Amino acid sequence: MGQAISYRWNHWPALERFLEHGEVELNHNLVENVMHSTAIGKKNWLFFGSAEAATPSAVMDTLIANCRLRGVELHAYLKDVLERLLRMTSR
């Protein structure tokens, strides 16, 4: 019982955010599903880089998950974004 009460108090701020913002999902299954593919590939990606590679990897995981969630074809999206970046000039 003590562990349950402690858990509740430790997560109270997140619960308050959920109650204040109805668009926030209460579960994190989507995030866990995305992380699952990363966890499976960890051994394959052992030589992917260093600890600094974690942030770019997380950005790519987020991008891929959002494309899947919204039904956007990833290859076409990345092609469009990269072509636009090539046309941009620095100011």
Biopython code that builds the backbone (N, CA, C, O; Angstrom):
import numpy as np
from Bio.PDB.StructureBuilder import StructureBuilder

atoms = [
    (1, "MET", "N", (0.831, -1.186, 0.000)),
    (1, "MET", "CA", (0.000, 0.000, 0.000)),
    (1, "MET", "C", (0.876, 1.251, 0.000)),
    (1, "MET", "O", (0.588, 2.231, -0.686)),
    (2, "GLY", "N", (1.952, 1.192, 0.785)),
    (2, "GLY", "CA", (2.864, 2.334, 0.840)),
    (2, "GLY", "C", (3.494, 2.626, -0.507)),
    (2, "GLY", "O", (3.662, 3.788, -0.879)),
    (3, "GLN", "N", (3.848, 1.570, -1.247)),
    (3, "GLN", "CA", (4.442, 1.758, -2.572)),
    (3, "GLN", "C", (3.433, 2.391, -3.534)),
    (3, "GLN", "O", (3.789, 3.243, -4.348)),
    (4, "ALA", "N", (2.197, 1.974, -3.432)),
    (4, "ALA", "CA", (1.155, 2.525, -4.306)),
    (4, "ALA", "C", (0.945, 4.008, -4.023)),
    (4, "ALA", "O", (0.816, 4.806, -4.951)),
    (5, "ILE", "N", (0.911, 4.376, -2.761)),
    (5, "ILE", "CA", (0.723, 5.781, -2.389)),
    (5, "ILE", "C", (1.938, 6.600, -2.841)),
    (5, "ILE", "O", (1.787, 7.702, -3.367)),
    (6, "SER", "N", (3.125, 6.060, -2.635)),
    (6, "SER", "CA", (4.347, 6.746, -3.054)),
    (6, "SER", "C", (4.351, 6.946, -4.572)),
    (6, "SER", "O", (4.710, 8.018, -5.059)),
    (7, "TYR", "N", (3.954, 5.924, -5.307)),
    (7, "TYR", "CA", (3.882, 6.006, -6.766)),
    (7, "TYR", "C", (2.939, 7.132, -7.173)),
    (7, "TYR", "O", (3.253, 7.933, -8.054)),
    (8, "ARG", "N", (1.788, 7.182, -6.524)),
    (8, "ARG", "CA", (0.795, 8.206, -6.846)),
    (8, "ARG", "C", (1.357, 9.601, -6.628)),
    (8, "ARG", "O", (1.205, 10.471, -7.485)),
    (9, "TRP", "N", (2.002, 9.822, -5.495)),
    (9, "TRP", "CA", (2.540, 11.155, -5.197)),
    (9, "TRP", "C", (3.668, 11.515, -6.165)),
    (9, "TRP", "O", (3.793, 12.672, -6.566)),
    (10, "ASN", "N", (4.478, 10.547, -6.535)),
    (10, "ASN", "CA", (5.577, 10.815, -7.459)),
    (10, "ASN", "C", (5.090, 11.180, -8.855)),
    (10, "ASN", "O", (5.785, 11.881, -9.590)),
    (11, "HIS", "N", (3.902, 10.713, -9.226)),
    (11, "HIS", "CA", (3.370, 10.969, -10.566)),
    (11, "HIS", "C", (2.240, 11.996, -10.571)),
    (11, "HIS", "O", (1.577, 12.176, -11.593)),
    (12, "TRP", "N", (2.019, 12.656, -9.468)),
    (12, "TRP", "CA", (0.930, 13.617, -9.354)),
    (12, "TRP", "C", (1.035, 14.754, -10.377)),
    (12, "TRP", "O", (0.023, 15.094, -10.988)),
    (13, "PRO", "N", (2.210, 15.358, -10.592)),
    (13, "PRO", "CA", (2.280, 16.451, -11.579)),
    (13, "PRO", "C", (1.830, 16.017, -12.982)),
    (13, "PRO", "O", (1.166, 16.777, -13.687)),
    (14, "ALA", "N", (2.191, 14.813, -13.375)),
    (14, "ALA", "CA", (1.764, 14.320, -14.693)),
    (14, "ALA", "C", (0.255, 14.142, -14.742)),
    (14, "ALA", "O", (-0.375, 14.440, -15.757)),
    (15, "LEU", "N", (-0.324, 13.661, -13.660)),
    (15, "LEU", "CA", (-1.780, 13.494, -13.612)),
    (15, "LEU", "C", (-2.470, 14.848, -13.689)),
    (15, "LEU", "O", (-3.499, 14.985, -14.350)),
    (16, "GLU", "N", (-1.909, 15.846, -13.016)),
    (16, "GLU", "CA", (-2.494, 17.183, -13.084)),
    (16, "GLU", "C", (-2.458, 17.730, -14.510)),
    (16, "GLU", "O", (-3.427, 18.330, -14.974)),
    (17, "ARG", "N", (-1.322, 17.517, -15.211)),
    (17, "ARG", "CA", (-1.220, 17.953, -16.604)),
    (17, "ARG", "C", (-2.283, 17.279, -17.459)),
    (17, "ARG", "O", (-2.909, 17.913, -18.309)),
    (18, "PHE", "N", (-2.479, 15.985, -17.223)),
    (18, "PHE", "CA", (-3.493, 15.247, -17.972)),
    (18, "PHE", "C", (-4.880, 15.828, -17.721)),
    (18, "PHE", "O", (-5.667, 15.985, -18.655)),
    (19, "LEU", "N", (-5.181, 16.147, -16.474)),
    (19, "LEU", "CA", (-6.499, 16.670, -16.132)),
    (19, "LEU", "C", (-6.714, 18.080, -16.672)),
    (19, "LEU", "O", (-7.838, 18.450, -17.011)),
    (20, "GLU", "N", (-5.642, 18.867, -16.752)),
    (20, "GLU", "CA", (-5.747, 20.243, -17.251)),
    (20, "GLU", "C", (-5.830, 20.304, -18.774)),
    (20, "GLU", "O", (-6.399, 21.243, -19.330)),
    (21, "HIS", "N", (-5.263, 19.306, -19.448)),
    (21, "HIS", "CA", (-5.207, 19.311, -20.910)),
    (21, "HIS", "C", (-5.818, 18.014, -21.437)),
    (21, "HIS", "O", (-5.161, 16.974, -21.472)),
    (22, "GLY", "N", (-7.061, 18.090, -21.838)),
    (22, "GLY", "CA", (-7.798, 16.906, -22.274)),
    (22, "GLY", "C", (-7.233, 16.214, -23.499)),
    (22, "GLY", "O", (-7.547, 15.051, -23.752)),
    (23, "GLU", "N", (-6.392, 16.920, -24.272)),
    (23, "GLU", "CA", (-5.827, 16.303, -25.475)),
    (23, "GLU", "C", (-4.659, 15.368, -25.161)),
    (23, "GLU", "O", (-4.220, 14.609, -26.025)),
    (24, "VAL", "N", (-4.162, 15.422, -23.935)),
    (24, "VAL", "CA", (-3.045, 14.563, -23.540)),
    (24, "VAL", "C", (-3.553, 13.146, -23.314)),
    (24, "VAL", "O", (-4.550, 12.931, -22.624)),
    (25, "GLU", "N", (-2.844, 12.176, -23.911)),
    (25, "GLU", "CA", (-3.239, 10.776, -23.735)),
    (25, "GLU", "C", (-2.751, 10.261, -22.394)),
    (25, "GLU", "O", (-1.652, 10.603, -21.959)),
    (26, "LEU", "N", (-3.558, 9.444, -21.737)),
    (26, "LEU", "CA", (-3.198, 8.916, -20.434)),
    (26, "LEU", "C", (-2.226, 7.743, -20.544)),
    (26, "LEU", "O", (-1.481, 7.473, -19.602)),
    (27, "ASN", "N", (-2.222, 7.050, -21.664)),
    (27, "ASN", "CA", (-1.296, 5.916, -21.796)),
    (27, "ASN", "C", (-0.110, 6.300, -22.668)),
    (27, "ASN", "O", (-0.139, 7.318, -23.360)),
    (28, "HIS", "N", (0.913, 5.495, -22.630)),
    (28, "HIS", "CA", (2.115, 5.759, -23.407)),
    (28, "HIS", "C", (2.449, 4.569, -24.317)),
    (28, "HIS", "O", (3.618, 4.304, -24.598)),
    (29, "ASN", "N", (1.422, 3.864, -24.767)),
    (29, "ASN", "CA", (1.632, 2.708, -25.634)),
    (29, "ASN", "C", (2.324, 3.080, -26.940)),
    (29, "ASN", "O", (3.175, 2.335, -27.425)),
    (30, "LEU", "N", (1.964, 4.230, -27.511)),
    (30, "LEU", "CA", (2.577, 4.651, -28.769)),
    (30, "LEU", "C", (4.086, 4.798, -28.596)),
    (30, "LEU", "O", (4.860, 4.330, -29.431)),
    (31, "VAL", "N", (4.496, 5.444, -27.520)),
    (31, "VAL", "CA", (5.925, 5.636, -27.253)),
    (31, "VAL", "C", (6.598, 4.292, -27.030)),
    (31, "VAL", "O", (7.680, 4.043, -27.562)),
    (32, "GLU", "N", (5.968, 3.423, -26.247)),
    (32, "GLU", "CA", (6.550, 2.109, -25.990)),
    (32, "GLU", "C", (6.699, 1.294, -27.268)),
    (32, "GLU", "O", (7.693, 0.590, -27.444)),
    (33, "ASN", "N", (5.719, 1.385, -28.158)),
    (33, "ASN", "CA", (5.798, 0.649, -29.420)),
    (33, "ASN", "C", (6.955, 1.147, -30.279)),
    (33, "ASN", "O", (7.641, 0.352, -30.921)),
    (34, "VAL", "N", (7.172, 2.462, -30.291)),
    (34, "VAL", "CA", (8.290, 3.017, -31.048)),
    (34, "VAL", "C", (9.604, 2.572, -30.431)),
    (34, "VAL", "O", (10.526, 2.182, -31.146)),
    (35, "MET", "N", (9.696, 2.627, -29.120)),
    (35, "MET", "CA", (10.921, 2.251, -28.423)),
    (35, "MET", "C", (11.205, 0.751, -28.584)),
    (35, "MET", "O", (12.363, 0.333, -28.552)),
    (36, "HIS", "N", (10.164, -0.048, -28.753)),
    (36, "HIS", "CA", (10.332, -1.489, -28.905)),
    (36, "HIS", "C", (11.207, -1.804, -30.117)),
    (36, "HIS", "O", (12.103, -2.643, -30.037)),
    (37, "SER", "N", (10.945, -1.129, -31.242)),
    (37, "SER", "CA", (11.748, -1.383, -32.436)),
    (37, "SER", "C", (13.193, -0.949, -32.214)),
    (37, "SER", "O", (14.115, -1.577, -32.734)),
    (38, "THR", "N", (13.394, 0.110, -31.451)),
    (38, "THR", "CA", (14.752, 0.550, -31.129)),
    (38, "THR", "C", (15.443, -0.478, -30.255)),
    (38, "THR", "O", (16.611, -0.799, -30.475)),
    (39, "ALA", "N", (14.734, -0.996, -29.268)),
    (39, "ALA", "CA", (15.326, -1.987, -28.362)),
    (39, "ALA", "C", (15.711, -3.254, -29.115)),
    (39, "ALA", "O", (16.751, -3.850, -28.834)),
    (40, "ILE", "N", (14.893, -3.664, -30.056)),
    (40, "ILE", "CA", (15.192, -4.860, -30.840)),
    (40, "ILE", "C", (16.444, -4.646, -31.691)),
    (40, "ILE", "O", (17.251, -5.561, -31.856)),
    (41, "GLY", "N", (16.600, -3.449, -32.224)),
    (41, "GLY", "CA", (17.728, -3.179, -33.100)),
    (41, "GLY", "C", (19.018, -2.806, -32.388)),
    (41, "GLY", "O", (20.058, -2.669, -33.033)),
    (42, "LYS", "N", (18.973, -2.637, -31.065)),
    (42, "LYS", "CA", (20.160, -2.168, -30.333)),
    (42, "LYS", "C", (21.429, -2.953, -30.652)),
    (42, "LYS", "O", (22.479, -2.366, -30.910)),
    (43, "LYS", "N", (21.329, -4.262, -30.633)),
    (43, "LYS", "CA", (22.509, -5.082, -30.881)),
    (43, "LYS", "C", (23.006, -4.881, -32.317)),
    (43, "LYS", "O", (24.212, -4.852, -32.562)),
    (44, "ASN", "N", (22.078, -4.743, -33.255)),
    (44, "ASN", "CA", (22.460, -4.513, -34.643)),
    (44, "ASN", "C", (23.119, -3.152, -34.822)),
    (44, "ASN", "O", (23.954, -2.969, -35.708)),
    (45, "TRP", "N", (22.740, -2.201, -33.978)),
    (45, "TRP", "CA", (23.248, -0.840, -34.103)),
    (45, "TRP", "C", (24.386, -0.556, -33.127)),
    (45, "TRP", "O", (24.682, 0.603, -32.839)),
    (46, "LEU", "N", (25.011, -1.586, -32.628)),
    (46, "LEU", "CA", (26.056, -1.442, -31.626)),
    (46, "LEU", "C", (27.147, -0.479, -32.088)),
    (46, "LEU", "O", (27.698, 0.268, -31.279)),
    (47, "PHE", "N", (27.456, -0.491, -33.362)),
    (47, "PHE", "CA", (28.533, 0.352, -33.867)),
    (47, "PHE", "C", (27.984, 1.565, -34.621)),
    (47, "PHE", "O", (28.665, 2.142, -35.470)),
    (48, "PHE", "N", (26.764, 1.936, -34.305)),
    (48, "PHE", "CA", (26.090, 3.061, -34.942)),
    (48, "PHE", "C", (26.793, 4.376, -34.638)),
    (48, "PHE", "O", (26.798, 5.289, -35.464)),
    (49, "GLY", "N", (27.380, 4.470, -33.466)),
    (49, "GLY", "CA", (28.037, 5.714, -33.086)),
    (49, "GLY", "C", (28.366, 5.701, -31.613)),
    (49, "GLY", "O", (28.688, 4.662, -31.037)),
    (50, "SER", "N", (28.282, 6.851, -31.023)),
    (50, "SER", "CA", (28.613, 7.007, -29.618)),
    (50, "SER", "C", (27.371, 7.417, -28.843)),
    (50, "SER", "O", (26.259, 7.402, -29.371)),
    (51, "ALA", "N", (27.575, 7.781, -27.589)),
    (51, "ALA", "CA", (26.448, 8.228, -26.762)),
    (51, "ALA", "C", (25.796, 9.472, -27.365)),
    (51, "ALA", "O", (24.598, 9.700, -27.197)),
    (52, "GLU", "N", (26.597, 10.268, -28.067)),
    (52, "GLU", "CA", (26.057, 11.480, -28.698)),
    (52, "GLU", "C", (25.072, 11.149, -29.834)),
    (52, "GLU", "O", (24.294, 12.004, -30.256)),
    (53, "ALA", "N", (25.116, 9.918, -30.313)),
    (53, "ALA", "CA", (24.203, 9.510, -31.387)),
    (53, "ALA", "C", (22.787, 9.270, -30.879)),
    (53, "ALA", "O", (21.865, 9.101, -31.676)),
    (54, "ALA", "N", (22.607, 9.252, -29.569)),
    (54, "ALA", "CA", (21.282, 8.976, -29.001)),
    (54, "ALA", "C", (20.270, 10.051, -29.378)),
    (54, "ALA", "O", (19.128, 9.728, -29.704)),
    (55, "THR", "N", (20.661, 11.314, -29.342)),
    (55, "THR", "CA", (19.721, 12.393, -29.651)),
    (55, "THR", "C", (19.264, 12.348, -31.109)),
    (55, "THR", "O", (18.059, 12.380, -31.357)),
    (56, "PRO", "N", (20.174, 12.275, -32.082)),
    (56, "PRO", "CA", (19.698, 12.165, -33.468)),
    (56, "PRO", "C", (18.845, 10.910, -33.696)),
    (56, "PRO", "O", (17.887, 10.935, -34.469)),
    (57, "SER", "N", (19.200, 9.827, -33.022)),
    (57, "SER", "CA", (18.416, 8.597, -33.155)),
    (57, "SER", "C", (17.004, 8.802, -32.609)),
    (57, "SER", "O", (16.032, 8.349, -33.214)),
    (58, "ALA", "N", (16.889, 9.477, -31.479)),
    (58, "ALA", "CA", (15.568, 9.752, -30.889)),
    (58, "ALA", "C", (14.750, 10.666, -31.793)),
    (58, "ALA", "O", (13.538, 10.496, -31.920)),
    (59, "VAL", "N", (15.412, 11.635, -32.422)),
    (59, "VAL", "CA", (14.711, 12.538, -33.346)),
    (59, "VAL", "C", (14.162, 11.734, -34.528)),
    (59, "VAL", "O", (13.014, 11.920, -34.932)),
    (60, "MET", "N", (14.984, 10.847, -35.075)),
    (60, "MET", "CA", (14.522, 10.031, -36.204)),
    (60, "MET", "C", (13.390, 9.101, -35.790)),
    (60, "MET", "O", (12.426, 8.933, -36.538)),
    (61, "ASP", "N", (13.492, 8.489, -34.601)),
    (61, "ASP", "CA", (12.415, 7.621, -34.106)),
    (61, "ASP", "C", (11.111, 8.408, -33.992)),
    (61, "ASP", "O", (10.044, 7.911, -34.353)),
    (62, "THR", "N", (11.206, 9.632, -33.491)),
    (62, "THR", "CA", (10.020, 10.479, -33.334)),
    (62, "THR", "C", (9.433, 10.826, -34.694)),
    (62, "THR", "O", (8.217, 10.773, -34.878)),
    (63, "LEU", "N", (10.284, 11.178, -35.641)),
    (63, "LEU", "CA", (9.829, 11.506, -36.981)),
    (63, "LEU", "C", (9.120, 10.324, -37.634)),
    (63, "LEU", "O", (8.041, 10.475, -38.207)),
    (64, "ILE", "N", (9.727, 9.162, -37.542)),
    (64, "ILE", "CA", (9.142, 7.948, -38.126)),
    (64, "ILE", "C", (7.798, 7.629, -37.470)),
    (64, "ILE", "O", (6.827, 7.322, -38.162)),
    (65, "ALA", "N", (7.741, 7.702, -36.143)),
    (65, "ALA", "CA", (6.499, 7.390, -35.428)),
    (65, "ALA", "C", (5.391, 8.365, -35.797)),
    (65, "ALA", "O", (4.241, 7.957, -35.958)),
    (66, "ASN", "N", (5.720, 9.650, -35.934)),
    (66, "ASN", "CA", (4.706, 10.635, -36.296)),
    (66, "ASN", "C", (4.202, 10.430, -37.712)),
    (66, "ASN", "O", (3.011, 10.596, -37.976)),
    (67, "CYS", "N", (5.095, 10.071, -38.626)),
    (67, "CYS", "CA", (4.646, 9.779, -39.995)),
    (67, "CYS", "C", (3.688, 8.588, -39.995)),
    (67, "CYS", "O", (2.641, 8.627, -40.642)),
    (68, "ARG", "N", (4.048, 7.535, -39.269)),
    (68, "ARG", "CA", (3.176, 6.349, -39.195)),
    (68, "ARG", "C", (1.823, 6.707, -38.586)),
    (68, "ARG", "O", (0.776, 6.305, -39.094)),
    (69, "LEU", "N", (1.857, 7.462, -37.501)),
    (69, "LEU", "CA", (0.635, 7.836, -36.791)),
    (69, "LEU", "C", (-0.312, 8.632, -37.680)),
    (69, "LEU", "O", (-1.529, 8.470, -37.596)),
    (70, "ARG", "N", (0.240, 9.487, -38.524)),
    (70, "ARG", "CA", (-0.577, 10.368, -39.348)),
    (70, "ARG", "C", (-0.780, 9.850, -40.772)),
    (70, "ARG", "O", (-1.398, 10.520, -41.600)),
    (71, "GLY", "N", (-0.255, 8.654, -41.052)),
    (71, "GLY", "CA", (-0.449, 8.056, -42.373)),
    (71, "GLY", "C", (0.352, 8.739, -43.464)),
    (71, "GLY", "O", (-0.044, 8.713, -44.630)),
    (72, "VAL", "N", (1.476, 9.352, -43.105)),
    (72, "VAL", "CA", (2.326, 10.035, -44.073)),
    (72, "VAL", "C", (3.381, 9.047, -44.566)),
    (72, "VAL", "O", (3.996, 8.340, -43.768)),
    (73, "GLU", "N", (3.589, 8.999, -45.880)),
    (73, "GLU", "CA", (4.580, 8.090, -46.445)),
    (73, "GLU", "C", (5.956, 8.662, -46.153)),
    (73, "GLU", "O", (6.303, 9.732, -46.653)),
    (74, "LEU", "N", (6.734, 7.964, -45.354)),
    (74, "LEU", "CA", (8.004, 8.464, -44.826)),
    (74, "LEU", "C", (8.992, 8.838, -45.918)),
    (74, "LEU", "O", (9.592, 9.911, -45.862)),
    (75, "HIS", "N", (9.174, 7.978, -46.904)),
    (75, "HIS", "CA", (10.156, 8.246, -47.957)),
    (75, "HIS", "C", (9.809, 9.530, -48.707)),
    (75, "HIS", "O", (10.687, 10.359, -48.951)),
    (76, "ALA", "N", (8.560, 9.701, -49.069)),
    (76, "ALA", "CA", (8.138, 10.904, -49.791)),
    (76, "ALA", "C", (8.321, 12.148, -48.923)),
    (76, "ALA", "O", (8.739, 13.195, -49.415)),
    (77, "TYR", "N", (8.011, 12.033, -47.644)),
    (77, "TYR", "CA", (8.153, 13.159, -46.718)),
    (77, "TYR", "C", (9.622, 13.571, -46.605)),
    (77, "TYR", "O", (9.947, 14.751, -46.737)),
    (78, "LEU", "N", (10.512, 12.601, -46.361)),
    (78, "LEU", "CA", (11.929, 12.913, -46.225)),
    (78, "LEU", "C", (12.502, 13.485, -47.525)),
    (78, "LEU", "O", (13.315, 14.409, -47.492)),
    (79, "LYS", "N", (12.082, 12.942, -48.656)),
    (79, "LYS", "CA", (12.543, 13.453, -49.955)),
    (79, "LYS", "C", (12.144, 14.915, -50.101)),
    (79, "LYS", "O", (12.953, 15.743, -50.519)),
    (80, "ASP", "N", (10.903, 15.234, -49.761)),
    (80, "ASP", "CA", (10.414, 16.604, -49.857)),
    (80, "ASP", "C", (11.198, 17.538, -48.934)),
    (80, "ASP", "O", (11.624, 18.615, -49.351)),
    (81, "VAL", "N", (11.384, 17.124, -47.689)),
    (81, "VAL", "CA", (12.095, 17.964, -46.719)),
    (81, "VAL", "C", (13.538, 18.189, -47.145)),
    (81, "VAL", "O", (14.028, 19.318, -47.104)),
    (82, "LEU", "N", (14.221, 17.127, -47.554)),
    (82, "LEU", "CA", (15.621, 17.264, -47.938)),
    (82, "LEU", "C", (15.786, 18.113, -49.198)),
    (82, "LEU", "O", (16.742, 18.883, -49.301)),
    (83, "GLU", "N", (14.874, 17.982, -50.149)),
    (83, "GLU", "CA", (14.936, 18.828, -51.345)),
    (83, "GLU", "C", (14.724, 20.290, -50.991)),
    (83, "GLU", "O", (15.376, 21.167, -51.557)),
    (84, "ARG", "N", (13.811, 20.560, -50.055)),
    (84, "ARG", "CA", (13.586, 21.948, -49.619)),
    (84, "ARG", "C", (14.816, 22.499, -48.914)),
    (84, "ARG", "O", (15.180, 23.659, -49.108)),
    (85, "LEU", "N", (15.459, 21.669, -48.096)),
    (85, "LEU", "CA", (16.670, 22.120, -47.400)),
    (85, "LEU", "C", (17.780, 22.485, -48.369)),
    (85, "LEU", "O", (18.515, 23.448, -48.152)),
    (86, "LEU", "N", (17.898, 21.713, -49.436)),
    (86, "LEU", "CA", (18.923, 22.009, -50.444)),
    (86, "LEU", "C", (18.685, 23.348, -51.120)),
    (86, "LEU", "O", (19.639, 24.020, -51.511)),
    (87, "ARG", "N", (17.421, 23.746, -51.263)),
    (87, "ARG", "CA", (17.091, 25.014, -51.916)),
    (87, "ARG", "C", (17.206, 26.221, -50.988)),
    (87, "ARG", "O", (17.205, 27.365, -51.443)),
    (88, "MET", "N", (17.305, 25.961, -49.689)),
    (88, "MET", "CA", (17.373, 27.068, -48.723)),
    (88, "MET", "C", (18.753, 27.727, -48.760)),
    (88, "MET", "O", (19.766, 27.081, -49.027)),
    (89, "THR", "N", (18.758, 29.005, -48.488)),
    (89, "THR", "CA", (20.020, 29.723, -48.377)),
    (89, "THR", "C", (20.192, 30.189, -46.936)),
    (89, "THR", "O", (19.215, 30.495, -46.252)),
    (90, "SER", "N", (21.406, 30.239, -46.495)),
    (90, "SER", "CA", (21.662, 30.744, -45.133)),
    (90, "SER", "C", (21.614, 32.260, -45.156)),
    (90, "SER", "O", (22.005, 32.896, -46.135)),
    (91, "ARG", "N", (21.132, 32.820, -44.074)),
    (91, "ARG", "CA", (21.002, 34.275, -44.007)),
    (91, "ARG", "C", (21.839, 34.822, -42.907)),
    (91, "ARG", "O", (21.861, 36.034, -42.693)),
]
sb = StructureBuilder()
sb.init_structure("model")
sb.init_model(0)
sb.init_chain("A")
sb.init_seg("    ")
for serial, (resi, resn, name, xyz) in enumerate(atoms, 1):
    if name == "N":
        sb.init_residue(resn, " ", resi, " ")
    sb.init_atom(name, np.array(xyz, "f"), 0.0, 1.0, " ", f" {name:<3s}", serial, name[0])
structure = sb.get_structure()
